[in-house]
Amino acid sequence: MRHFSRTMAAVLLMGGLGCGYAQSVGQGATEGQGTAPDSRAVVGLKIREMHPADVRTPFPFGSPTGSASKLEFLAAAEMSAEDRALAESSQAEIVRRARLQGLGYGAGSGWGYEQAVCPAFPGHLVLEYSRRSGAGDVSLFAAVVPRGSGHVRVIPVSRRGFTLFTLAGENTLTIHDFNAIVAEEKLGLDADWLSLGLCYAALAGGHARSGLVAEGSAQERYPLIEPSMLKVSYRKPGAVVLLSNAEAPKGGRSLALRFSARGHLEQVKLVTPGVLSFRAVPSAPTEERGKPVAGNVIELPK
């Protein structure tokens, strides 16, 4: 037993000397350069360089983001001659696909359309068709016409005031068409996440106006909803685009678009935005208390 204790003591002593030697070698390199050894060094302490976690997101950090809070919507008379001709030449296919969806487009009058100018989809013409037949009786759908190869897509939103399936914003068919349109774009997924969110809102039949963070005091209007933002996490790849709609009535909801790391739109949820509450604080009369200071009063120069 005594022999075993002596052996263990010798092993521990050699281990301590080995750590000290490894440390002294590192110190000797710096001492040879005229630098004093680090007084914080501790025998047996391992130091390694830590690098920031790799965040896998389809939207690169530092990429430019559009500052426009909403898309531009053009009436048929305001469209360019090229876009107007493309819309008119696609009417037969739009009517056919809209009837397959049970939207009743082409039956009777009252239908009209406008163009949603989507900067994220330069290779497609986005049209919104609507008809109002009375209070609450509104039919609405979006038609996307490719400027090159591809086929016309009709995205139903509402029929006579009712949704055909689930809400258009959360509908998996809308998500599928969005991913197909992105795949047809030559440049792929646009890095401008704000424009992407606004274009998705247009496909779902909404004229959204995003709440933005003011760039300066002149543009500050103190909106009562949280601004649109991009959320990323190093724990979960991908990104979430939160599009706060400032045009929504009180109690309205915003869109939360979840993208995979490769830019595939996986899920869309309607969420209740954070609303800032405020209340007026009545002013109370102030009462000055104190005693005058004895002595001369010195007036300071202005």
Buried (B, 14 or more C-beta within 10 A) or exposed (E): EEEEEEEEEEEEEEEEEEBEEEBBEEBEEEEEEEEEEEEEEEEEEEEEEEEEEEBBBBBEEEEEBBEBBBBEBBEBEEBEEEBBEBBEEBBEBBBEBBBEBEBBBEEEEEBEBBBBBBBBBEBBBBBBBBBBEEEEEBBBBBBBBBBEEBEBBBBBBBBBBEBBEEBBBBBEBBBEBBBEBBEBBEEEBBBBBBBBBBBBBBBBBBBBBBBBEEEEEEEEEEBBBBBBBBEBEEEEBBBBBBBBBBBBEEEBBBBBBBBBEEBBBEEBBEEEBEEEEEEEEEEEEEEEEEEEEEEEEEEEEE
